[in-house]
Amino acid sequence: MIKLQGSADAIGRVYGGTCREPILSNLKELVDRQGYEPLPRRDRDFQAWVGAQEALIGRHWPWLLEEMRGVAAGCGVEYAEILLLNLRSWQYDYYGKPPGVSCSSVAITLADGTVACAGALDDPRKYYCGPVHVVPDRGHRFITFPISGTSWGNRGMNSAGLVTGISSQLLPGLKRLPHAVNQDLALRVILQTCATVGEVREFCREFPFTMNLVCVDARGGLFCAQQTAAGLFELPVTDGWCALTNHVADDGIMRRLAELGVKEFPESPTTRARRGRLIEFCRARSRACPAEEVRKLIGRRDDADPGTIHNKGTIAITFAVPQADPLTLRVALPDGREANPGFTALSI
């Protein structure tokens, strides 16, 4: 696990120097687009989008831009390239992209009354540098999984005991609000600045971004939402559990999103099978299962089962019970072959 600490500039410089090679590899493939359709760098709309996103970040979270400049200095590249990496510029037309990812998130009340948050991060392994432990001079400490060179957050946990679970969502045609932000940077800000699910909810109301979220805090609070670039759609939590994968899980929300411009609702091939597996487990075992049973559920890999949470694309599995242990995130890092990888306890 890479540990980064200090000021935003110091964190960036160490990050850039430590991960120089994977950062350069990501820039070559994702920003330089070697072998792919190049970025529309001279397109005025593209330039305006980059400028508007940079200004928005600078207005609300200037330390993120300081960190990006530090990364650029640390690995010897132009800041503008690191900014493009952070903005997912290669997915400028993101909402027309075919589905292909398959992350899963679940929160469930255990037999002892505490609430666990768990799930899997699925993406190509080559883009990631493993778990990163960030200890900023301002805000909460946290562990998360950014792709190399970015100041992102996704699955993770912070020193206030807030645990985040994410699953990507595709909403082609959605009319984005003008202050919509990059989802990965939004999760980074949440991990560094929020302590409770109530604070996450308020952040989502203020800053629209598209991501399915399941969050748990050290008070036992649960938050389940289909956050979008057009606004927040929170889902009710009943019987002490919730689960989300990569599709819109409520027909009423789907209808409202259609009114907001969504033309179709593409789904990854296994999203309903995975959520179905989680729902089946939670209905049967919420308030009755021990922590180990949940870890077994999310850690088990069965390639013959489309509902398997741990699958061939899984690069990290996370589990935490912040009420019982607010400073420990348990992580398994599958090597692509293991049927049941072991969990390691990481201290925040």
Secondary structure, DSSP 8 states (H G I E B T S, - for coil): -EEEEESHHHHHHHHHHHTHHHHHHHIIIIIS-TTS----TT-HHHHHHHHHHHHHHHHH-HHHHHHHHHHHHHHT--HHHHHHHHTTGGGTTGGGS------EEEEEE-TTS-EEEEEEEES-GGGB---EEEEESSS--EEE--BTT-----SEEETTS-EEEEE----TT----TT---HHHHHHHHHHH--SHHHHHHHHHHS---EEEEEE-TT--EEEEEEETTEEEE---BTTEEEE-SS---HHHHHHHHHTT-------TTHHHHHHHHHHHHHHHTTT--HHHHHHHHH-B-TT-TT-SB-TTEEEEEEE-TTT-TTEEEEE---SS-SS---EEEE-
